[in-house]
Amino acid sequence: MSSDFESYEQDFGTITAEITNKVGRIPKLSGEEKTQLVLNVDKQLEEVRELLEQMDLEVREIPIQSRAMYNSRLKSYKQEMEKLEKDFKRSRIAYSDEVRNELLGDDASSSESQRAHLLDNTEKLERSSRRLEAGYQIAVETEQVGQEILANLHTDREKIQRARERLRETDANLGKSSRILTGMLRRIIQNRILVFILGAIILLTIILVIYFNLRGH
């Protein structure tokens, strides 16, 4: 899993370096060339977003003891992505202002005001996005904790079931031993009764023999 994450890291570094270079070139271009470069950067930013999603999925599969390190790295990449998007938005706004300045002339100050307003709104959106991202991260961590608790409960349940099975086996063995002991006790009592009866018969026989001998004399 970590090898896949590191592969995504390499792709992330390569693409973001290209984006940084192109974002720096946007204000220096004009016309169709600038438009094509803007579209190209927009496409590459989408690729970076997909890479971050893949890295996020990979981090979830990494063992808990190693996950914190990868979460920290992923967080720094997301922050870098936010900065790139911010720089890109500013470069696009600067591009639009140049065109308006050429067309409107004296209205440049108005365009500058609109640009400042747009930047302010963009920053607000970015703050909201970061809050949503933080909420999503908390939800993911909560889900992971819940999964761990469920796994522990499942393990405990299996242990309890095995203990119950052993208890049933013990009860069955005790029942069997009790029946054996009861049978042995019953046979002992029967043997004693037989011995007592035989003894009584022998004693009675001796008494009768003595009696008839005495009577004969």
C-alpha atoms as a printed R data frame, in Angstrom:
    type eleno elety resid chain resno       x       y       z
1   ATOM     1    CA   MET     A     1   0.000   0.000   0.000
2   ATOM     2    CA   SER     A     2   2.798   2.449   0.933
3   ATOM     3    CA   SER     A     3   4.485   1.824  -2.443
4   ATOM     4    CA   ASP     A     4   1.304   2.924  -4.244
5   ATOM     5    CA   PHE     A     5   1.152   6.024  -2.053
6   ATOM     6    CA   GLU     A     6   4.749   6.906  -2.873
7   ATOM     7    CA   SER     A     7   4.041   6.419  -6.587
8   ATOM     8    CA   TYR     A     8   1.157   8.886  -6.296
9   ATOM     9    CA   GLU     A     9   3.517  11.260  -4.471
10  ATOM    10    CA   GLN     A    10   5.950  11.215  -7.382
11  ATOM    11    CA   ASP     A    11   3.152  11.943  -9.863
12  ATOM    12    CA   PHE     A    12   1.908  14.716  -7.581
13  ATOM    13    CA   GLY     A    13   5.354  16.337  -7.448
14  ATOM    14    CA   THR     A    14   5.820  16.174 -11.217
15  ATOM    15    CA   ILE     A    15   2.407  17.619 -12.105
16  ATOM    16    CA   THR     A    16   2.429  20.360  -9.454
17  ATOM    17    CA   ALA     A    17   5.870  21.495 -10.625
18  ATOM    18    CA   GLU     A    18   4.496  21.826 -14.167
19  ATOM    19    CA   ILE     A    19   1.442  23.697 -12.894
20  ATOM    20    CA   THR     A    20   3.581  26.122 -10.872
21  ATOM    21    CA   ASN     A    21   5.653  26.903 -13.967
22  ATOM    22    CA   LYS     A    22   2.593  27.434 -16.157
23  ATOM    23    CA   VAL     A    23   0.766  29.571 -13.577
24  ATOM    24    CA   GLY     A    24   3.782  31.882 -13.525
25  ATOM    25    CA   ARG     A    25   3.640  32.182 -17.332
26  ATOM    26    CA   ILE     A    26  -0.095  32.960 -17.616
27  ATOM    27    CA   PRO     A    27   0.099  36.719 -16.852
28  ATOM    28    CA   LYS     A    28   2.865  37.117 -19.462
29  ATOM    29    CA   LEU     A    29   0.759  35.690 -22.314
30  ATOM    30    CA   SER     A    30  -2.253  36.985 -24.182
31  ATOM    31    CA   GLY     A    31  -4.920  35.911 -26.609
32  ATOM    32    CA   GLU     A    32  -5.444  32.306 -27.670
33  ATOM    33    CA   GLU     A    33  -2.111  31.180 -26.280
34  ATOM    34    CA   LYS     A    34  -3.067  32.338 -22.787
35  ATOM    35    CA   THR     A    35  -6.525  30.771 -23.067
36  ATOM    36    CA   GLN     A    36  -5.077  27.396 -24.042
37  ATOM    37    CA   LEU     A    37  -2.579  27.535 -21.176
38  ATOM    38    CA   VAL     A    38  -5.373  28.295 -18.696
39  ATOM    39    CA   LEU     A    39  -7.378  25.316 -19.961
40  ATOM    40    CA   ASN     A    40  -4.309  23.106 -19.761
41  ATOM    41    CA   VAL     A    41  -3.599  24.101 -16.145
42  ATOM    42    CA   ASP     A    42  -7.246  23.558 -15.237
43  ATOM    43    CA   LYS     A    43  -7.033  20.017 -16.622
44  ATOM    44    CA   GLN     A    44  -3.838  19.297 -14.707
45  ATOM    45    CA   LEU     A    45  -5.386  20.578 -11.485
46  ATOM    46    CA   GLU     A    46  -8.188  18.062 -11.964
47  ATOM    47    CA   GLU     A    47  -5.562  15.324 -12.307
48  ATOM    48    CA   VAL     A    48  -3.976  16.467  -9.027
49  ATOM    49    CA   ARG     A    49  -7.372  16.319  -7.305
50  ATOM    50    CA   GLU     A    50  -7.791  12.739  -8.471
51  ATOM    51    CA   LEU     A    51  -4.291  11.899  -7.192
52  ATOM    52    CA   LEU     A    52  -5.165  13.324  -3.774
53  ATOM    53    CA   GLU     A    53  -8.327  11.231  -3.698
54  ATOM    54    CA   GLN     A    54  -6.312   8.111  -4.526
55  ATOM    55    CA   MET     A    55  -3.778   8.943  -1.812
56  ATOM    56    CA   ASP     A    56  -6.617   9.463   0.659
57  ATOM    57    CA   LEU     A    57  -7.976   6.003  -0.160
58  ATOM    58    CA   GLU     A    58  -4.500   4.464   0.186
59  ATOM    59    CA   VAL     A    59  -4.001   6.063   3.612
60  ATOM    60    CA   ARG     A    60  -7.202   4.440   4.865
61  ATOM    61    CA   GLU     A    61  -5.782   1.007   3.993
62  ATOM    62    CA   ILE     A    62  -2.451   1.593   5.756
63  ATOM    63    CA   PRO     A    63  -2.093  -0.013   9.245
64  ATOM    64    CA   ILE     A    64  -3.049   2.312  12.093
65  ATOM    65    CA   GLN     A    65   0.446   2.420  13.583
66  ATOM    66    CA   SER     A    66   1.845   3.923  10.338
67  ATOM    67    CA   ARG     A    67  -1.190   5.963   9.280
68  ATOM    68    CA   ALA     A    68  -0.342   9.169  11.187
69  ATOM    69    CA   MET     A    69   2.829   9.769   9.156
70  ATOM    70    CA   TYR     A    70   0.999   9.374   5.836
71  ATOM    71    CA   ASN     A    71  -1.897  11.534   7.034
72  ATOM    72    CA   SER     A    72   0.586  14.315   7.786
73  ATOM    73    CA   ARG     A    73   2.128  14.039   4.330
74  ATOM    74    CA   LEU     A    74  -1.299  13.991   2.686
75  ATOM    75    CA   LYS     A    75  -2.327  17.084   4.644
76  ATOM    76    CA   SER     A    76   0.733  19.003   3.391
77  ATOM    77    CA   TYR     A    77  -0.086  17.991  -0.205
78  ATOM    78    CA   LYS     A    78  -3.646  19.243   0.200
79  ATOM    79    CA   GLN     A    79  -2.340  22.548   1.522
80  ATOM    80    CA   GLU     A    80  -0.002  22.781  -1.457
81  ATOM    81    CA   MET     A    81  -2.956  22.058  -3.748
82  ATOM    82    CA   GLU     A    82  -4.970  24.851  -2.110
83  ATOM    83    CA   LYS     A    83  -2.106  27.296  -2.712
84  ATOM    84    CA   LEU     A    84  -1.822  26.234  -6.349
85  ATOM    85    CA   GLU     A    85  -5.550  26.725  -6.900
86  ATOM    86    CA   LYS     A    86  -5.363  30.119  -5.232
87  ATOM    87    CA   ASP     A    87  -2.433  31.216  -7.387
88  ATOM    88    CA   PHE     A    88  -4.175  29.899 -10.495
89  ATOM    89    CA   LYS     A    89  -7.384  31.786  -9.721
90  ATOM    90    CA   ARG     A    90  -5.421  34.968  -9.213
91  ATOM    91    CA   SER     A    91  -3.570  34.505 -12.490
92  ATOM    92    CA   ARG     A    92  -6.876  33.990 -14.315
93  ATOM    93    CA   ILE     A    93  -8.332  37.108 -12.718
94  ATOM    94    CA   ALA     A    94  -5.241  39.113 -13.705
95  ATOM    95    CA   TYR     A    95  -5.669  37.850 -17.241
96  ATOM    96    CA   SER     A    96  -9.296  39.029 -17.363
97  ATOM    97    CA   ASP     A    97  -8.380  42.447 -15.963
98  ATOM    98    CA   GLU     A    98  -5.792  43.006 -18.709
99  ATOM    99    CA   VAL     A    99  -8.438  42.432 -21.357
100 ATOM   100    CA   ARG     A   100 -10.887  44.756 -19.621
101 ATOM   101    CA   ASN     A   101  -8.217  47.440 -19.268
102 ATOM   102    CA   GLU     A   102  -7.541  47.327 -22.998
103 ATOM   103    CA   LEU     A   103 -11.261  47.577 -23.828
104 ATOM   104    CA   LEU     A   104 -12.412  50.046 -21.154
105 ATOM   105    CA   GLY     A   105  -9.393  52.266 -20.597
106 ATOM   106    CA   ASP     A   106 -10.645  54.700 -17.898
107 ATOM   107    CA   ASP     A   107 -12.660  51.917 -16.272
108 ATOM   108    CA   ALA     A   108  -9.486  50.204 -15.072
109 ATOM   109    CA   SER     A   109 -10.069  51.373 -11.504
110 ATOM   110    CA   SER     A   110 -13.524  49.778 -11.585
111 ATOM   111    CA   SER     A   111 -11.996  46.528 -12.802
112 ATOM   112    CA   GLU     A   112  -9.455  46.665  -9.984
113 ATOM   113    CA   SER     A   113 -12.294  47.036  -7.473
114 ATOM   114    CA   GLN     A   114 -14.120  44.089  -9.017
115 ATOM   115    CA   ARG     A   115 -10.941  42.059  -8.899
116 ATOM   116    CA   ALA     A   116 -10.492  42.818  -5.182
117 ATOM   117    CA   HIS     A   117 -14.113  41.864  -4.527
118 ATOM   118    CA   LEU     A   118 -13.697  38.647  -6.489
119 ATOM   119    CA   LEU     A   119 -10.524  37.770  -4.579
120 ATOM   120    CA   ASP     A   120 -12.338  38.354  -1.302
121 ATOM   121    CA   ASN     A   121 -15.152  36.016  -2.361
122 ATOM   122    CA   THR     A   122 -12.624  33.449  -3.533
123 ATOM   123    CA   GLU     A   123 -10.879  33.495  -0.163
124 ATOM   124    CA   LYS     A   124 -14.229  33.049   1.592
125 ATOM   125    CA   LEU     A   125 -14.983  30.045  -0.598
126 ATOM   126    CA   GLU     A   126 -11.559  28.590   0.138
127 ATOM   127    CA   ARG     A   127 -12.092  29.002   3.891
128 ATOM   128    CA   SER     A   128 -15.447  27.256   3.593
129 ATOM   129    CA   SER     A   129 -13.800  24.494   1.562
130 ATOM   130    CA   ARG     A   130 -11.134  24.025   4.236
131 ATOM   131    CA   ARG     A   131 -13.806  23.785   6.937
132 ATOM   132    CA   LEU     A   132 -15.663  21.190   4.891
133 ATOM   133    CA   GLU     A   133 -12.417  19.284   4.375
134 ATOM   134    CA   ALA     A   134 -11.735  19.341   8.118
135 ATOM   135    CA   GLY     A   135 -15.265  18.083   8.781
136 ATOM   136    CA   TYR     A   136 -14.765  15.333   6.227
137 ATOM   137    CA   GLN     A   137 -11.458  14.326   7.851
138 ATOM   138    CA   ILE     A   138 -13.149  14.143  11.264
139 ATOM   139    CA   ALA     A   139 -15.912  12.015   9.767
140 ATOM   140    CA   VAL     A   140 -13.337   9.670   8.218
141 ATOM   141    CA   GLU     A   141 -11.448   9.346  11.507
142 ATOM   142    CA   THR     A   142 -14.724   8.738  13.356
143 ATOM   143    CA   GLU     A   143 -15.603   6.037  10.840
144 ATOM   144    CA   GLN     A   144 -12.207   4.392  11.364
145 ATOM   145    CA   VAL     A   145 -12.663   4.433  15.152
146 ATOM   146    CA   GLY     A   146 -16.135   2.959  14.722
147 ATOM   147    CA   GLN     A   147 -14.760   0.183  12.523
148 ATOM   148    CA   GLU     A   148 -12.091  -0.614  15.105
149 ATOM   149    CA   ILE     A   149 -14.698  -0.747  17.875
150 ATOM   150    CA   LEU     A   150 -16.893  -3.046  15.784
151 ATOM   151    CA   ALA     A   151 -13.905  -5.295  15.093
152 ATOM   152    CA   ASN     A   152 -13.110  -5.459  18.826
153 ATOM   153    CA   LEU     A   153 -16.736  -6.221  19.639
154 ATOM   154    CA   HIS     A   154 -16.752  -8.982  17.032
155 ATOM   155    CA   THR     A   155 -13.596 -10.481  18.572
156 ATOM   156    CA   ASP     A   156 -15.085 -10.286  22.073
157 ATOM   157    CA   ARG     A   157 -18.280 -11.918  20.816
158 ATOM   158    CA   GLU     A   158 -16.313 -14.816  19.357
159 ATOM   159    CA   LYS     A   159 -14.443 -15.248  22.669
160 ATOM   160    CA   ILE     A   160 -17.734 -15.302  24.600
161 ATOM   161    CA   GLN     A   161 -19.189 -17.864  22.188
162 ATOM   162    CA   ARG     A   162 -16.133 -20.109  22.587
163 ATOM   163    CA   ALA     A   163 -16.389 -19.771  26.387
164 ATOM   164    CA   ARG     A   164 -20.067 -20.759  26.219
165 ATOM   165    CA   GLU     A   165 -19.230 -23.775  24.084
166 ATOM   166    CA   ARG     A   166 -16.567 -24.878  26.583
167 ATOM   167    CA   LEU     A   167 -19.072 -24.379  29.414
168 ATOM   168    CA   ARG     A   168 -21.638 -26.527  27.599
169 ATOM   169    CA   GLU     A   169 -19.013 -29.244  27.085
170 ATOM   170    CA   THR     A   170 -18.086 -29.047  30.773
171 ATOM   171    CA   ASP     A   171 -21.748 -29.298  31.772
172 ATOM   172    CA   ALA     A   172 -22.180 -32.305  29.489
173 ATOM   173    CA   ASN     A   173 -19.095 -33.987  30.977
174 ATOM   174    CA   LEU     A   174 -20.298 -33.259  34.511
175 ATOM   175    CA   GLY     A   175 -23.715 -34.721  33.668
176 ATOM   176    CA   LYS     A   176 -22.110 -37.848  32.286
177 ATOM   177    CA   SER     A   177 -19.853 -38.192  35.347
178 ATOM   178    CA   SER     A   178 -22.855 -37.706  37.629
179 ATOM   179    CA   ARG     A   179 -24.768 -40.479  35.870
180 ATOM   180    CA   ILE     A   180 -21.752 -42.812  36.134
181 ATOM   181    CA   LEU     A   181 -21.372 -42.082  39.865
182 ATOM   182    CA   THR     A   182 -25.093 -42.562  40.437
183 ATOM   183    CA   GLY     A   183 -24.949 -45.957  38.687
184 ATOM   184    CA   MET     A   184 -21.909 -46.998  40.732
185 ATOM   185    CA   LEU     A   185 -23.625 -45.948  43.980
186 ATOM   186    CA   ARG     A   186 -26.749 -47.863  43.007
187 ATOM   187    CA   ARG     A   187 -24.718 -51.035  42.350
188 ATOM   188    CA   ILE     A   188 -22.875 -50.640  45.680
189 ATOM   189    CA   ILE     A   189 -26.193 -50.381  47.527
190 ATOM   190    CA   GLN     A   190 -27.567 -53.408  45.649
191 ATOM   191    CA   ASN     A   191 -24.438 -55.418  46.488
192 ATOM   192    CA   ARG     A   192 -24.738 -54.509  50.166
193 ATOM   193    CA   ILE     A   193 -28.377 -55.544  50.242
194 ATOM   194    CA   LEU     A   194 -27.474 -58.880  48.623
195 ATOM   195    CA   VAL     A   195 -24.690 -59.400  51.180
196 ATOM   196    CA   PHE     A   196 -27.116 -58.592  53.987
197 ATOM   197    CA   ILE     A   197 -29.726 -61.040  52.632
198 ATOM   198    CA   LEU     A   198 -27.117 -63.779  52.153
199 ATOM   199    CA   GLY     A   199 -25.827 -63.181  55.669
200 ATOM   200    CA   ALA     A   200 -29.343 -63.375  57.067
201 ATOM   201    CA   ILE     A   201 -29.988 -66.627  55.183
202 ATOM   202    CA   ILE     A   202 -26.732 -68.159  56.413
203 ATOM   203    CA   LEU     A   203 -27.455 -67.077  59.997
204 ATOM   204    CA   LEU     A   204 -30.954 -68.484  59.799
205 ATOM   205    CA   THR     A   205 -29.604 -71.747  58.424
206 ATOM   206    CA   ILE     A   206 -27.095 -72.053  61.272
207 ATOM   207    CA   ILE     A   207 -29.798 -71.367  63.843
208 ATOM   208    CA   LEU     A   208 -32.082 -74.013  62.313
209 ATOM   209    CA   VAL     A   209 -29.275 -76.577  62.222
210 ATOM   210    CA   ILE     A   210 -28.471 -75.948  65.888
211 ATOM   211    CA   TYR     A   211 -32.128 -76.117  66.794
212 ATOM   212    CA   PHE     A   212 -32.745 -79.446  65.100
213 ATOM   213    CA   ASN     A   213 -29.564 -80.933  66.579
214 ATOM   214    CA   LEU     A   214 -30.593 -79.953  70.066
215 ATOM   215    CA   ARG     A   215 -34.087 -81.278  69.539
216 ATOM   216    CA   GLY     A   216 -32.750 -84.618  68.285
217 ATOM   217    CA   HIS     A   217 -30.827 -85.187  71.510
